[in-house]
Amino acid sequence: MSTEEIHSIPRSLNPILHPGEYVFCTVSDFQSIPFDQILFIFKEEEGYTIVLPRQIANNLRLEYTYMAAWITLGIITSLDIVGLTARFSTALANGGISCNVVAAYHHDHIFVEYKDGNKALTLLEEVVI
């Protein structure tokens, strides 16, 4: 991160662990899925990847193999900040936790294995930027 970027955001990530279990599913059409239950949609060549609460996926009989905890970085980030993802993903990797990151307009969202949610939160609380 440049000195300007470091001074333009708080020194803490202020991570927030959302309650619940979230799953990644792939579908060819998401029109039958309640839109307000979908956290995000990404179009790939193979179909649409959607992330939603596990219970909704179960109710819709959608298949999934990965159950995640969802952590939002409470700081408002910019899409052009250099090195932020590397900083927090390195902290998680050093703790033996893999992460899947979604950068949205205002915040970064991190999905980790459900069993690692609290440990990931603790590690992210220790990251200083």
C-alpha positions as CSV (number, residue, x, y, z in Angstrom):
1,M,0.0,0.0,0.0
2,S,1.2,3.5,-0.7
3,T,1.6,5.9,2.2
4,E,-1.4,7.9,1.0
5,E,-3.6,4.8,0.9
6,I,-2.5,3.7,4.4
7,H,-3.5,7.1,5.8
8,S,-6.8,7.2,4.0
9,I,-8.3,4.2,5.7
10,P,-8.5,3.2,9.4
11,R,-5.8,1.2,11.0
12,S,-8.2,-1.7,11.8
13,L,-10.2,-3.8,9.4
14,N,-13.1,-3.9,11.9
15,P,-14.2,-7.4,10.7
16,I,-17.8,-8.5,11.3
17,L,-18.7,-12.2,11.5
18,H,-22.2,-12.7,10.2
19,P,-24.3,-15.4,11.9
20,G,-25.2,-18.4,9.9
21,E,-23.8,-20.8,7.3
22,Y,-23.4,-19.8,3.7
23,V,-22.8,-22.0,0.6
24,F,-21.5,-21.6,-2.9
25,C,-23.8,-23.2,-5.6
26,T,-23.7,-23.3,-9.3
27,V,-26.9,-22.9,-11.3
28,S,-27.8,-22.4,-15.0
29,D,-30.7,-20.1,-14.1
30,F,-31.3,-18.2,-10.8
31,Q,-34.7,-16.8,-11.6
32,S,-36.5,-19.3,-9.3
33,I,-34.3,-18.3,-6.3
34,P,-35.5,-15.5,-4.1
35,F,-33.3,-12.6,-5.2
36,D,-33.3,-11.1,-1.7
37,Q,-31.7,-14.3,-0.4
38,I,-28.7,-14.2,-2.8
39,L,-25.6,-12.6,-1.4
40,F,-23.9,-12.4,-4.8
41,I,-24.1,-13.8,-8.3
42,F,-21.2,-14.2,-10.7
43,K,-21.6,-15.4,-14.3
44,E,-19.0,-17.9,-15.4
45,E,-18.8,-19.9,-18.7
46,E,-20.1,-23.0,-16.8
47,G,-23.1,-21.2,-15.3
48,Y,-23.9,-18.8,-12.4
49,T,-22.1,-19.1,-9.1
50,I,-24.4,-17.9,-6.3
51,V,-23.8,-17.6,-2.6
52,L,-26.7,-17.8,-0.2
53,P,-27.6,-19.1,3.2
54,R,-27.4,-22.8,3.5
55,Q,-31.0,-23.2,4.7
56,I,-32.2,-21.5,1.5
57,A,-30.1,-23.8,-0.6
58,N,-31.4,-26.8,1.3
59,N,-35.0,-25.7,0.8
60,L,-34.4,-25.2,-2.9
61,R,-32.5,-28.6,-3.1
62,L,-29.4,-27.0,-4.5
63,E,-26.2,-28.9,-4.4
64,Y,-23.1,-27.5,-2.6
65,T,-19.8,-28.9,-1.3
66,Y,-18.5,-25.9,0.7
67,M,-20.1,-24.5,3.8
68,A,-18.7,-21.1,4.8
69,A,-18.7,-18.4,7.4
70,W,-19.1,-14.9,6.1
71,I,-17.0,-12.0,7.4
72,T,-17.3,-8.4,6.2
73,L,-14.5,-5.9,6.7
74,G,-16.3,-3.1,8.4
75,I,-14.0,-0.5,6.9
76,I,-15.1,1.2,3.7
77,T,-12.5,0.2,1.1
78,S,-11.7,1.5,-2.3
79,L,-11.5,-0.9,-5.3
80,D,-8.1,0.4,-6.2
81,I,-6.3,0.0,-2.8
82,V,-3.1,-1.9,-3.4
83,G,-2.1,-4.7,-1.1
84,L,-5.1,-4.8,1.2
85,T,-6.2,-8.3,0.1
86,A,-2.6,-9.5,0.4
87,R,-2.4,-8.2,3.9
88,F,-5.5,-10.0,5.3
89,S,-5.2,-13.1,3.2
90,T,-1.6,-13.6,4.4
91,A,-2.7,-13.3,8.0
92,L,-5.4,-16.0,7.4
93,A,-2.9,-18.2,5.4
94,N,-0.4,-18.0,8.3
95,G,-3.2,-19.2,10.5
96,G,-3.9,-22.2,8.2
97,I,-7.2,-20.7,6.9
98,S,-8.1,-20.5,3.2
99,C,-10.3,-17.7,2.1
100,N,-12.5,-16.7,-0.8
101,V,-12.8,-12.9,-1.2
102,V,-15.5,-10.8,-2.8
103,A,-14.7,-7.2,-3.3
104,A,-17.9,-5.2,-3.4
105,Y,-18.3,-1.5,-3.9
106,H,-18.1,-0.5,-0.2
107,H,-16.6,-3.5,1.6
108,D,-14.6,-6.6,1.1
109,H,-16.3,-9.9,2.1
110,I,-14.4,-12.9,3.1
111,F,-15.7,-16.5,3.1
112,V,-13.8,-19.1,5.1
113,E,-14.7,-22.7,6.0
114,Y,-17.5,-22.5,8.5
115,K,-15.5,-24.3,11.3
116,D,-12.8,-21.5,10.9
117,G,-15.1,-18.5,11.3
118,N,-14.2,-17.5,14.8
119,K,-10.5,-18.2,14.4
120,A,-10.5,-16.1,11.2
121,L,-12.3,-13.3,12.9
122,T,-9.7,-13.2,15.7
123,L,-6.8,-13.2,13.1
124,L,-8.5,-10.4,11.1
125,E,-8.9,-8.3,14.3
126,E,-5.2,-8.5,14.7
127,V,-4.3,-7.2,11.2
128,V,-3.0,-3.7,11.3
129,I,-3.0,-1.7,8.1
